[in-house]
């Protein structure tokens, strides 16, 4: 019975891993499209890119912009659809990460010799 949390952790970790890779490709594409189609907004977010100009400050601005649907003010249905998908991935990965943390601590509590 104690292996169920461990199995769930492995499955959720796999989902997190694959989902993160997909998210990184999607956000990279979204940032490139933002730069070419909405340069002013891209610049106001700190000119973000996935690797080259990735600072904690502009990463936070992009995450907040996605989380609060700041992109809906652009009146660009194609871009909004892509941003909605990236936002859905962000929210799902955040929830999955929270579940991973809970499972990690529950597994630690089950198997730790320090607690028993």
N, C-alpha and C positions, 0 to 999 in steps of 0.2 A: 504493500500500500504506500510505502514511503517513496517508491520510485515514480509515482504519478507526478509529483511536483518536478522531479528531475527531468522526466520526459517532456512535460509541458514547457519547462525552461528551454530545453534543446529545440523544440519546435518553434517557440516564440523567438529564440535567438536567430534561428534560420530565417524566419520571416523578417526580423529586424535587419539582418544582413542584406538580404535580397532587396527589401524595400528601400534601404538606405542607398544602395547602388542605383536603383531606378530613380529615386528622388534626386540624387546628384546629377544624373543625366538630364532630368526634366528641368531642374532649377538652372543648370548651365544653359540649356537652350532658351529658357525663359529670360535669363539675364541678357543673353545675346540679342534676343528679339526686343527686349526693353531698350537696349542701347541703340539699335537701329531704328526702331519705330517711335520711341518716346524718350529721346535723348535727354530732355530737361528733367524728367522724373528720374532717369537713371543717374544723372549727375547729382540730383538732390539726395539720392540714397547713398552717396559717397562713391559713385562710379564702381559699383561692385562687380567682381568676377569670381569665378569659382576658386581660382588659385592665385592669380597674379596680384590682385589688389584686394585681398581678402583680409580685412582687419576685424577685430572684435566689434568696433564701432559700426562699420557699414554692414557687417553680418547681422547685428542686432536691428539695424534700421530695416533691412530686407525682411527679416523674420517678422518684425512687428507689422510691416507693410502688408505682408502676406496674411498674417493672422487676423488683422483687422479689416481685410479686404479693401485696402487703400487703392488697389488697382481698379476697382469698379468705377472710379471717377474718370478713367481714361476714355470711356465711351468707345471701346474697341472690343467688339464681341469675340473675335478670334483670340485676342490676347487674354481676355477675361476667362474664356473657357480653359485655356492652358493654365492660367494662374489658379483657377478653381481646382484643377487636378493636382497641381503642386501643393496647394493648401490642404487638400484632402490627404495627400501623402504625409505632409507635415503633421497634421493632427493625428492621423493613425499611428505614425511612428512615435509620436510623443506619448500617446496612450499605451502603445506596446512597450515602450521603454519603462513606463511606470509599472506595468505588470511584471516585466523582467526584474525590476528592483524588488518588488514584493515577493516574487518567487525565490529570488536569490536569498533574501533574508529568511524566508520560511525554510528553505533547504538548509541554510546555515544553522538555523535553530534545531532542525531535525537531526543533523549529522554532527554537530559540533561537540567534541569531547569537553569543551569548556562549560557547556550548559548542562550536560548530563552528569 
